[in-house]
Amino acid sequence: MADYRGKLPRKIADIILYIINSLVFFFLDLLDYTMCIFYKYIDEFLEGKSTPCYCQSQNRTTKEFEKRNNGVSGTLFGRKNVFKEMGFIGKTRRMFDDEDSGKTTSSDLGKTRWSDCGCESCLSWMNNGGDLKLHVVVKDPLKGNQDLGNTSTEDVIFLHGFMSSSYIWTETIFPELVSSKYRLFAVDLLGFGSSPKPRECLYTLNDHLEMIEKSVIREFDLKSFHLVAHSMGCIIALALAAKYPNSLKSITLVAPPYFITSEEEDPSEIALKRLAYKSVWPPLLFGSAFMTWYEHLGRCVCFVLCRHHKTWEKILKLVTRKRKLSFLVMDLFRHTHHSAWHTMHNVICGGAKMMDPCLEILRRVGARVTVVQGSRDQVVPVECSNNIKVMVPDAEVKIIKGANHNKVIMGREKQFAEDLEHIWDSVNDAVNSR
């Protein structure tokens, strides 16, 4: 009887939450449908043509489309909307009629959408004569230090997560890494931070890989390297490691979003549902669902926040009475909706299909794989780190008690830096002992 009484309130709470979820997301479906029509006409009025969107999914996953847009995730088209299912959206607009849609051209590099920020810092990447290269921060212990003589260095590439930038490494870990043996590269991924944000790019996993190759590996002639990545950056790091297995010395994955799937399950759909499940609670999950499922509402948020980030920065400085804002706050605004939206779907969701074969390559070559995650991570489930261990039995998994998604790095910078150097040194010791 007592057990029944305990289950009854919980069941009632679940029913109430289900009703609230249904009502809230039905209303958001309606708003997104309305904004789809609004943006069609205002884009045509302000820019001369409507901006393609993914509201109409019919006939958009054909072989011809996939051939022209390799790496585009099906989650862009498979997001359910009550009004789309009823056929309303398909009757109001037709998308992707332009055969050149999704291709970056030289004329597009100097254009921004009316809803994107046009300030000097956001457009600084356009001043390089059309040659797209990522913003890379390099910490070279040998540069300008004659006392080190002919000391050789090893290279380490750091990749940040979603809605972040190289600041998460340069402001926290770089000051703690004082060894003269390592040359450090912190990258602003394509579409984020101070890196280019081309309007017509689809920000696929291959797009990100090609830019890292061009801006770091070929630019600095790297023959071998260690990799360190956080959150979404882990997907890109795994793809990079699998492409250069003979150059990889070690890979450290911090909170990797990896889910074990079966042949009957689509990895992209699993990643979408697990990382952006439609729920009003907890708030962090609701925010992820809002920005991932609703293309046009997400664009509205970016118009209010990202386009006017200079104003918000001034307001926050006045409110907090600080001359310098936290880089975590700054990074939330340093992207366009186009770059964030496509990266979310084409890398985080679409990249889920590539993680199994990439991990298999690392297992086969015996790569040094280390996984670190906080026990209180509310962004990426802790099970994801343990899943890596299933695919790569020799991987070392460390769960940091009490740490969340960001504090697994921040707040324990010294320990994290020491752990990294220990990993790198042990790889060298293992090579030298052979």
N, C-alpha and C positions, 0 to 999 in steps of 0.2 A: 504493500500500500504506500509506504513512504517513497519507494522508488518511483511509483507511478506519479505521485505528487511532485516529485522533483523533475520528471520529464515533461509534465504538462505545461508549466510556465515556459520552458525552453521551446517546446513545440509552438506555443502561442507566439512567442517572440520571433521565431523563424517565419511564421505565417505573416506577421505584421511586416517584417523586413522584406519579405517577398512582394507584398502588396505595394510597399513604398518604392521598392526597386522598379517594379513594373510601371508605376505611375510616373516616376521621375524620368526613366529612360524612354517612355512613350512620349513625354513632353519634349525631351531632347531630340528624339527622332523628328518630331514636328518642326522644332526650331532649325535643325540642320537642313531639312528639306526646304524650309523657307529661305534660309541664307544661301542655299544653292542657287535658287532663282535670283536672289538679290545680287550675288556676286557675278552671275552671268551678264546681267545688264549693266552693272556699274563698271565691270572690267571692259566691256565693249565701249562704254561711254568715255572712260578715262584713258584706255590704252589702244582702242581701235579693234580689239578682238577679245573674246571671252577666254578666260584661263581654263585649260582642261582640268577636269576633276574625275573622280572615280565613282560617281553616284550611279551611273548606268553600267551594270556589269555584263549585260548581254553581249555575247560575241567579242568579249575583250580578252579572253584567254585562249584565243586561237593560236595555232602554230605560227601563223604569219606574224601575229603581234609579238609572241614570245621571241621569235627570231630577231625582230627589230629591237626588242627591249629585253635582252638577255639579263636575267637576274632580278626581274620585277616579281615581287611577292604576290601570290594569289590573295593574300589577306587584304590588299588594297581594293579588290573587287568583291570579296566574299563577306564584307561586313554587312550584317543584316540591319535593315531599316524598315520599319512597318510600312512606310509610305513608298519605299522603293519596291517592296514585295507586292504592293497593290498596283504597281505600274505607273504611279503618278509622276515620279521623277523622269522615267523614260519618255513621257509624253511632253515634258517641258524643255528638255535640252538633250543634245547629242554631243558626246565627248570623243576626243581622239580622232577627229575626222582628218586632221592634218597629218600627212605622212611623215613630216619631219619632227613631229612632237617627240620630246624626250631627247633630242640631239642638241648638243651645245654648239653654237656657231659664234664666230668672232663678233658679229653684230649684237649678240645677246649679252656679251660680257659687260658692255657698258650700260645695260638696262637694269632697272629695278622695278618691282611692282609698286604701284601707288600705296599699297598697304605695308611695304617694307621700309625700314629705316634708311635714310639717305645721308646720314651724318658722315663726317670725314673718316672716323675710325672704322665704321662699318663698310666703307667703300675703298679703304686703303689698298686692298688687294688688286684693285683695277689699275693701279699705277705701274704695273710691271710689264706693260706693253703687250698684254694679251697672253703672256706665258704663265699658265696656271701652275703655281707651286704652293705647297703648304707652308704655313708659318711654323718654323722649327726653332726651338731654343736649344742651343748647344753649350754644354759645360765641358770644356776641354782643359784638363789639368796641365797639359804640356804647353798650351798656347801662352806665349809670353813669359814662360818660366824656364829660364836658362839653367837653373840649378838641377833640373831633372835630366839634363843631357839627352842621351839616346834611349831613355826609358820607353818601352813599348806600352801601348794601352789596348784595352779591349773595349768594344762598343756595346752600348745598351740602349735599346729603343723603348720609350715609355708611351703607352697609348691610354688616353682617358676614356671615360664612359659617356653616356648620353647626357645632353644638356650640361656639358662640362667643357674643360679645356686643359691645356698644358699646365695651367696654374696649379692644378691639384698635385702636380709633381714638383714644379719649380718653387712653389711657396711652402712646401712641407718637407719633401724628401731630399731634394737636391742640396739644401744647406747641411744636411746630416751626412751626405756621402762625400767624404773628404779624401778618400783614397786616390792616389795619383795613377792608379792602374786602370781606371775606367773613364771612358769618354761617354757622356750622357746626352741623349737626344730626346727631348720632350716635344711631341707633335700635337699641333691643333688639327684635328681631323677635318676633312673636307666638309664645309658647311657650318663649322663651329669656330668659336674664338676669333682669332685674327686671320684665319685661313679663308680662301676664296669660297664664295657662295653663289656659284653660277645658277642662273635662273632656270635653264632648260635641262640641267643634269638630273638624273633619276636617283642618284646617290645609292647605287647598288653596292654590294660587297666588292665587286670587281673594280668599281670606280674608286673606292677607298684604297684598295690594294695598289692600284696603279699609281695613285698619287703619292703613297708612301714610298713605293719603289723609286719613283721619279725624284721626289723631294729629299729622300734620306739615303736609301741604299745606293742608287746610282750617283746622286749628287755628291756624296761623301766617300764613294767607292768602298763600301763596307764589304769585307770578305767573310766575316763571321760576326755574330751578335747574340746578345741575350735579349729576351723580351720580357717586359713587365706591363701588365694591362689590368684595367679596372672595369668591371661591369660589362657594358656593351663592347668596350675595347677588347675584351677577351675573345669575342667572336672573330674580330678582325685579326687579332694576334694569332689565333689558331690557324686561320686561313693563310696568313703570312708564313707561319712556321711550317705548315704542310707544303707550301710552295718552295721553301728553301730549307728542307730538312738537313742538308749537309752543311749549311751555314749556321744553323741554330746551335747555340751552346747550352741554353736553358730557357725555360719559359715559366713565368710566375703569373698565375691567374688569380685575381682578387675579385671574389663574388661573381663567378662566371654564370650566366643564365643558360644552363644546359639541362634539358629534360630528356629522359630516356623514353623513346617511343617504339612502337611496333610497326609492322608493315601495314596494318590496318589504319594507323593514325597518321595524319599529316603533321609533320613537325612544326610547320609554320602556324597552323591552327592551334596546336597545343601551346606554343609559346604565347600567342595572342591571348588565349583564354587564361593562362596561368599568370601572366604578367600584367594583364589589363582586364581582369574579370569585371563584368558589369555589376557593380555593387556600390551603394552609397556609403558603406562602412567597411573598413576604416577610411578616413579621408584621403590618405595617400593612394589607396587603391582606386577610389573614385576619381581622383585627379588623373591617374594613369589611363583609366577607362575613358574619361571625357576627352582627353587629348589624342587618344589612339583610335577611337571608334567614330569620332565626329570631325570630319575633315574641315567643314566650313565653320563650325563653332570654334575649333582650334585656331583657325585663321583669325577669327575675331579676337581671341585672347592675345594672339601674337601682335595684332594691330594695336591693341590697347597697351600692352606691356613693352614689346620689343621695338616697335616703331617709335615709341615715345620714351625709350629707356633713359635718355639724358635728363628728361624732366623727372622721372621717378627717382633717379640717382640723387638729384638735388633735394627732392622731398625727403628721401631716406636719410641723407646726411643731416638735414635740419632736425628731423625727428630723433635720430640716434646721437646727434651732436658729435659725429665722427667725420674726420677729414677724408678718411679712406674706408670704403666699404669692403666687406669680405668678398673674396673672389668667388665664393659660392653664390652670392647674390648677383654679382656681375655676370657670371657665366649663364645664368638663367635667361638673360636677354641677348646673348651674343650669337644669334642664329636667325635664320628666316623660318617662317612656317614651312615653306617648301622644302628646305634642307632637313629640318627636324622631322617633318611628316614622312618623307620618303626614307630617311635613315631608319626611323623607327620600324617601318614595315619591311623595307628591303634588306636591312641588316639584322635587326633583332629578331624579326619574325622569319623573313626569307632566309637569313643565314643559318637558322636552326637546321635546315636540311643539309648543310655542309659540315656540321660539327662532328657527326659520326665518322665520315671518311677522313676528316682531318685528324681526329684523335687516333684513328686506326693507324695512320701514317706515323704519328709520334710514338705509338706503342711499338710499331714494327722496327723503328730505327733506335729504340731505346733512349728517347730524349728525356732529359731531366725536367720533370713536370712537378711544380709545386702549386698547391691551391690554398688560398687563404680567404676566410670569410668570418664575419661576425655572427655570433649566436642569436643576436636580436635584429638581424637584417629583415626589414619589412618590404624591401623592394624585390630582392631575389631570394626565393626560398632556400634555406640552408641545405635542403636535399640536393640542390644542384651541384654543390661542391662534392658531396658524397657520390653523386652520379659519375663524376669524372673518374673517381677511383674504380668504378665498375668497368669503365672502358679502358682505363690505363692502370692496371693493378699496381704498377711500381710508382705511381704518383703519390706524393706526400701531401696529405690534407691536414690543414691546421684550422681549427675553429676557435676564434678568439672570443672568450666568454665576456658577455656584456656589451660587445661592440655592435654597432649598426652598420648600415651600408657605407657610410662615409667615415665613421669613426674607427673602422678597421684600419684606416690609414691615418687620419687626423687624430691628434691626441696621443698617439703612440709612434710619432715620427722616428724617434731615435731607435726604438726597438725594431721597427719595420726596416729601417735602413741597415741596421746590423744584421737582420735576418737575410736581407738581399745580398749583402757582401759575403755572408757565410755561404750562401748558395753558389755564388759566382766563384768564390775561392775553392770550394769543394769540387766544383767541376774541373777547375784547373789542376787540382791535386790529383784527381782521378786520371786525367789525361797524362800528367807527368809521370805517374806511377806505372803506366803501361810499358 
